[in-house]
């Protein structure tokens, strides 16, 4: 929550998996708001193409100023 919001805004996105180089691409459907902290978290329950579980991980970044 930022800027006095009552709920954390949700960010809409699409994903595409490219098995040739084992890349998961995340594309945001709209430009991200400026000076916002964004959290991307892949949790438990995700299986790879070989049916092995993904090790959960998080990515956090802040968008820049205009």
KEBA-59327 format. One record per residue: residue number from 1; residue in three letters; x, y, z of N, C-alpha, C in turn. Coordinates in nm, 4 decimals. Layout:
! KEBA-59327
[NUM, ALA, [X, Y, Z], [X, Y, Z], [X, Y, Z]] ...
//
This chain:
! KEBA-59327
[1, UNK, [0.0840, -0.1186, 0.0000], [0.0000, 0.0000, 0.0000], [0.0875, 0.1235, 0.0000]] [2, UNK, [0.0542, 0.2129, -0.0849], [0.1283, 0.3377, -0.0942], [0.0302, 0.4501, -0.1216]] [3, UNK, [0.0731, 0.5698, -0.0935], [-0.0046, 0.6892, -0.1270], [-0.1440, 0.6889, -0.0650]] [4, UNK, [-0.1585, 0.6320, 0.0548], [-0.2856, 0.6356, 0.1255], [-0.3917, 0.5426, 0.0702]] [5, UNK, [-0.3539, 0.4452, -0.0135], [-0.4513, 0.3530, -0.0708], [-0.4988, 0.2543, 0.0351]] [6, UNK, [-0.6252, 0.2153, 0.0265], [-0.6783, 0.1188, 0.1223], [-0.6372, -0.0235, 0.0875]] [7, UNK, [-0.6127, -0.0518, -0.0396], [-0.5672, -0.1841, -0.0824], [-0.4501, -0.1686, -0.1785]] [8, UNK, [-0.3621, -0.2681, -0.1776], [-0.2497, -0.2678, -0.2701], [-0.3018, -0.2884, -0.4117]] [9, UNK, [-0.2675, -0.1984, -0.5046], [-0.3155, -0.2151, -0.6420], [-0.2567, -0.3405, -0.7060]] [10, UNK, [-0.3378, -0.4116, -0.7823], [-0.2925, -0.5307, -0.8533], [-0.2372, -0.4882, -0.9889]] [11, UNK, [-0.1337, -0.5553, -1.0334], [-0.0741, -0.5285, -1.1632], [-0.1114, -0.6441, -1.2549]] [12, UNK, [-0.1705, -0.6119, -1.3695], [-0.2075, -0.7149, -1.4657], [-0.0882, -0.7465, -1.5543]] [13, UNK, [-0.0749, -0.8748, -1.5892], [0.0398, -0.9175, -1.6682], [0.0054, -1.0433, -1.7470]] [14, UNK, [0.0899, -1.0733, -1.8439], [0.0811, -1.1987, -1.9169], [0.2144, -1.2699, -1.9019]] [15, UNK, [0.2133, -1.3997, -1.9245], [0.3374, -1.4767, -1.9172], [0.3523, -1.5629, -2.0417]] [16, UNK, [0.4760, -1.5942, -2.0722], [0.5069, -1.6857, -2.1815], [0.6295, -1.7647, -2.1407]] [17, UNK, [0.6220, -1.8973, -2.1552], [0.7369, -1.9821, -2.1240], [0.8025, -2.0254, -2.2536]] [18, UNK, [0.9340, -2.0100, -2.2607], [1.0105, -2.0506, -2.3785], [1.1021, -2.1658, -2.3383]] [19, UNK, [1.0583, -2.2902, -2.3664], [1.1325, -2.4073, -2.3175], [1.2718, -2.4232, -2.3767]] [20, UNK, [1.2963, -2.3706, -2.4967], [1.4281, -2.3867, -2.5595], [1.5409, -2.3338, -2.4729]] [21, UNK, [1.5175, -2.2204, -2.4101], [1.6209, -2.1636, -2.3223], [1.5717, -2.1500, -2.1790]] [22, UNK, [1.4568, -2.2132, -2.1492], [1.4000, -2.2192, -2.0135], [1.3814, -2.0801, -1.9539]] [23, UNK, [1.3102, -1.9946, -2.0285], [1.2862, -1.8571, -1.9867], [1.1372, -1.8364, -1.9641]] [24, UNK, [1.1030, -1.7729, -1.8542], [0.9663, -1.7300, -1.8271], [0.9639, -1.5788, -1.8456]] [25, UNK, [0.8858, -1.5342, -1.9437], [0.8753, -1.3913, -1.9723], [0.7486, -1.3378, -1.9065]] [26, UNK, [0.7623, -1.2297, -1.8325], [0.6490, -1.1626, -1.7690], [0.6364, -1.0259, -1.8342]] [27, UNK, [0.5190, -0.9983, -1.8932], [0.4946, -0.8682, -1.9580], [0.3787, -0.8003, -1.8875]] [28, UNK, [0.4012, -0.6787, -1.8447], [0.2959, -0.6011, -1.7809], [0.2033, -0.5468, -1.8892]] [29, UNK, [0.0716, -0.5528, -1.8670], [-0.0243, -0.5131, -1.9703], [-0.0341, -0.3618, -1.9849]] [30, UNK, [0.0051, -0.2877, -1.8825], [0.0069, -0.1404, -1.8879], [0.1395, -0.0933, -1.8310]] [31, UNK, [0.1819, 0.0264, -1.8686], [0.3045, 0.0792, -1.8080], [0.2910, 0.0866, -1.6557]] [32, UNK, [0.3995, 0.0609, -1.5878], [0.3981, 0.0663, -1.4415], [0.3969, 0.2118, -1.3957]] [33, UNK, [0.3275, 0.2367, -1.2852], [0.3245, 0.3712, -1.2272], [0.4650, 0.4084, -1.1798]] [34, UNK, [0.4943, 0.5372, -1.1828], [0.6275, 0.5826, -1.1404], [0.6406, 0.5756, -0.9887]] [35, UNK, [0.7629, 0.5609, -0.9465], [0.8022, 0.5541, -0.8044], [0.7158, 0.4569, -0.7242]] [36, UNK, [0.6976, 0.3378, -0.7781], [0.6246, 0.2313, -0.7087], [0.7170, 0.1142, -0.6831]] [37, UNK, [0.6987, 0.0489, -0.5700], [0.7720, -0.0727, -0.5404], [0.6908, -0.1893, -0.5966]] [38, UNK, [0.7558, -0.2759, -0.6736], [0.6902, -0.3895, -0.7375], [0.7519, -0.5175, -0.6821]] [39, UNK, [0.6664, -0.6123, -0.6463], [0.7097, -0.7422, -0.5959], [0.6641, -0.8498, -0.6929]] [40, UNK, [0.7570, -0.9324, -0.7385], [0.7254, -1.0485, -0.8217], [0.7670, -1.1699, -0.7400]] [41, UNK, [0.6729, -1.2584, -0.7143], [0.7032, -1.3748, -0.6299], [0.6522, -1.5013, -0.6968]] [42, UNK, [0.7421, -1.5987, -0.7138], [0.7036, -1.7307, -0.7614], [0.7120, -1.8236, -0.6412]] [43, UNK, [0.5978, -1.8761, -0.6007], [0.5913, -1.9555, -0.4785], [0.5929, -2.1048, -0.5026]] [44, UNK, [0.5656, -2.1767, -0.3992], [0.5636, -2.3226, -0.4054], [0.4502, -2.3705, -0.4950]] [45, UNK, [0.4672, -2.4893, -0.5504], [0.3627, -2.5496, -0.6319], [0.3851, -2.5361, -0.7813]] [46, UNK, [0.4913, -2.4667, -0.8224], [0.5211, -2.4526, -0.9642], [0.6168, -2.5647, -1.0032]] [47, UNK, [0.5790, -2.6383, -1.1080], [0.6627, -2.7479, -1.1557], [0.7231, -2.7121, -1.2900]] [48, UNK, [0.8477, -2.7525, -1.3098], [0.9143, -2.7333, -1.4373], [0.8660, -2.8362, -1.5383]] [49, UNK, [0.9137, -2.8244, -1.6614], [0.8767, -2.9185, -1.7670], [0.9178, -3.0610, -1.7315]] [50, UNK, [1.0195, -3.0761, -1.6471], [1.0648, -3.2082, -1.6040], [0.9944, -3.2541, -1.4769]] [51, UNK, [0.8881, -3.1803, -1.4394], [0.8060, -3.2103, -1.3217], [0.8800, -3.1911, -1.1890]] [52, UNK, [0.9933, -3.1241, -1.1916], [1.0664, -3.0927, -1.0698], [1.0158, -2.9590, -1.0164]] [53, UNK, [1.0038, -2.9456, -0.8831], [0.9523, -2.8209, -0.8263], [1.0500, -2.7047, -0.8431]] [54, UNK, [0.9938, -2.5893, -0.8709], [1.0717, -2.4662, -0.8788], [1.1082, -2.4228, -0.7376]] [55, UNK, [1.2307, -2.3795, -0.7191], [1.2693, -2.3228, -0.5907], [1.2028, -2.1852, -0.5824]] [56, UNK, [1.1186, -2.1604, -0.4802], [1.0516, -2.0302, -0.4704], [1.1528, -1.9155, -0.4667]] [57, UNK, [1.1169, -1.8036, -0.5315], [1.2039, -1.6863, -0.5309], [1.1210, -1.5602, -0.5436]] [58, UNK, [1.1850, -1.4469, -0.5097], [1.1200, -1.3161, -0.5135], [1.2105, -1.2165, -0.5841]] [59, UNK, [1.1475, -1.1233, -0.6535], [1.2177, -1.0124, -0.7156], [1.1455, -0.8861, -0.6728]] [60, UNK, [1.2185, -0.7891, -0.6225], [1.1606, -0.6625, -0.5792], [1.2369, -0.5499, -0.6484]] [61, UNK, [1.1630, -0.4542, -0.7044], [1.2277, -0.3380, -0.7640], [1.1355, -0.2176, -0.7524]] [62, UNK, [1.1935, -0.1009, -0.7679], [1.1187, 0.0232, -0.7633], [1.1271, 0.0897, -0.8998]] [63, UNK, [1.0123, 0.1348, -0.9494], [1.0114, 0.2035, -1.0779], [1.0714, 0.3423, -1.0609]] [64, UNK, [1.1308, 0.3926, -1.1680], [1.1964, 0.5225, -1.1616], [1.1016, 0.6395, -1.1784]] [65, UNK, [1.1573, 0.7554, -1.1722], [1.0810, 0.8783, -1.1896], [1.0672, 0.9092, -1.3384]] [66, UNK, [0.9642, 0.9862, -1.3762], [0.9441, 1.0166, -1.5179], [1.0561, 1.0998, -1.5772]] 
//
